[in-house]
Amino acid sequence: MKRDIILAGVGGQGIISIASIIGFTALQLGLYMKQSEVHGMSQRGGNVQSNLRISDKEIASDLIPLGKADLIISVEPLESLRYLPGLCKDGWVITSTKPYVNITNYPPIDDILKEIKSLPHHIALEAETIAKAAGSVKAANIVILGAASPFLDMAFEKLENAIRFIFRKKGEEITAINLKALHAGRNFTDQNMAN
Amino acid sequence: MQKLLLLGDEAIAQGALDAGLSGIYAYPGTPSTEITEFVQNSRQAFENKVRCSWSANEKTAMEAALGMSYAGKRVMVCMKHVGLNVAADPFMNSAITGANGGMIVVAADDPSMHSSQNEQDSRFFGKFAMIPILEPANQQEAYDMVHYGFDFSEKYKIPVLMRIPTRLAHSRSGVERNTARKQNDIALPDNLRQYVLLPAYARKRYSHLLKEQVKYEEESENSQFNRYIDGDDKSRGIIVCGIAYNYLLENYPERKVPFPVLKIGQYPLPKKMIERMLSECTELLILEDGYPFVEEMIKGFLSDAGKVKGRLDGTIPRDGELNPNIVAFALGIEETKGLDIPALMVNRPPSLCSCCPHIDSFNAINEVMAPFTKGRVFSDIGCYTLGALHPFETINSCVDMGASITMAKGATDAGLVPSIAVIGDSTFSHSGMTGLLDAVNDKSPVTVFILDNKTTAMTGGQDSPCNGKIEDICKGVGVEEAHIHVIRPLKKYHKENVKIINEELAYKGVSVIIPRRECVVNINKRTREKIKKANNI
């Protein structure tokens, strides 16, 4: 088993939370993992990415070689396209469609969505709207994680357990919202794949 | 023991705690900050009373560490690569004094300049000082090397440098712990002249250091961290340092490299191993993150320098961090790149947070400076360096910690009046005070802005060493009280602030303006911690 994942977004959007949930699950399953993070200057509203590698064999490099990632999980549509050279031929892009506009030359969103839809394997969803329905816009990153969950090769219950563990500090209500968000994201992909 | 999931930085910190650390000294700097933060948040450190608060700068940190080592205890001092420039004086001389209690200096390099102004390679500093260097390949080695490094330091009574790149500092992986050992008791050096570097004593110490080099080399030949892994294909031998080893292995799915490989994790270089590789292999490929440090040294041995491939002959790019693809290219392995980035892609540079107090400061500065020709604002290192970018484009320099005040002073000396300095509160305490004294002594017509957001923001909100003391420090240095103003950087005070600044700009001496408002990220962080506490966690 091997999953090489590029997590993408803008500083402050919560990609490290996604990484820590998948990472926690991987450890519970006794898998090897490596996760490189971005700290420092680029966290201030710049584009950020994290390389997350999971395997049942020991992992050598902290960085995923170009063209070898199985998944790009992005919480922002423009950012979902930035790391395409990293994705393998049969790889999937799972992304939110809600743009984060903090630059003046942000490309037209319709053009970005057109690019995403031209990719052979993609799941694009309105994560914020779905998260709002689940109880909080802040859970948009967990909706994206739910949408990516069928591709992770990990039992869904294990991800639920990881959310329960990681959000335990924030109280029961927030945990419940995040679990709901995870399910909603999962449902979106399941329906999308069925069609 | 169960594996812990640790950043490279955290693995070093945990390694130090388990190896009997008594104190850690540091000033925050990406990518080294998390080493000290881990110790600050560790229950183990708290229970064992490990000294761990922030120092004013890397020089004071290094000197305090030297003092703790003098007293016989194990100590670590951490900094980013450019921090070692600040600490260079005590660092270089600590090689002459030597250590007593185990002392490890950690320098975190930043190849590709993710968060730095250069990509200098700290191994040169280690060689310059003639002390041993450790360079881990992964998080587990980082953990293990700390214990080894303290033992080495105590065996040979010499500080040891540990060098890591950003990619290891900020990457997480499973780390297995050893049993923790106790701290040292106080024990002064046998010879109380060891640390007295009067020329007559220093000559003896230096000559001792030179003699010890042979022993360090012998240790390197036999170190568990330097391994010669033979291969059948002798058309090429590969010398691979630190984290580059992972990128090499990544290119061989079964982890079997057909060529002889010399994995380096400890310096001085193991000369015999390198000579063996030179004699057995047709060509050498050097893989190292940072400068061509090893490559240059080996080329120095050879009349046929063309035999050595690496950064100097273009086999590997001369700058930037390594990755598996660069290594693949050097090995002639096929490119694996995926789809191209679509043409519509644009850059998304970092920017100041919304509601950041610096925004109001820059708006005020831009207004007062508008009547003058451009290029008169000297700045410094911190979040406010982003004031160089659109939409502010306020600042014209960012060189090293504290250079804003001194460069503005130099520019006024040259006749560029007015010139102003923009520096953060933490950077001011790191290296701004002495420059301010120079300006006062010369009565330089500079206006100094000390942007006080009450924290060290860029590195994640550490305590600022001069918090609550800035006005007193300025007064103490000799700035006249009438020319020290605290202002509130808020839109509603903009007019009032501009008026004060304009008056001080006209003053022909040193004035200090302190726009004071807490960092918004810091406020949010404090609120979150309050909630956590309320939930009893």
Interface residues (C-beta under 8 A of the other chain):
Chain A: V10 G11 G23 L27 Y32 M33 K34 Q35 S36 E37 V38 H39 G40 M41 S42 Q43 R44 G45 G46 N47 E58 I59 A60 S61 D62 L63 I64 P65 L66 G67 K68 A69 L78 E79 L81 R82 L84 P85 G86 L87 C88 K89 G91 N102 I103 T104 N105 Y106 P107 D111 I112 E115 L119 R168 K169 K170 G171
Chain B: K3 L5 L7 T30 P31 T33 E34 H114 S115 R167 L168 H170 S171 R172 S173 G174 I243 N246 Y247 L249 E250 N251 R255 N323 P324 N325 A328 E335 T336 K337 G338 L339 D340 I341 P342 L344 M345 V346 N347 R348 P349 P350 S351 L352 C353 C383 L386 H390 M458 T459 G460 I531 K532 N535 I537
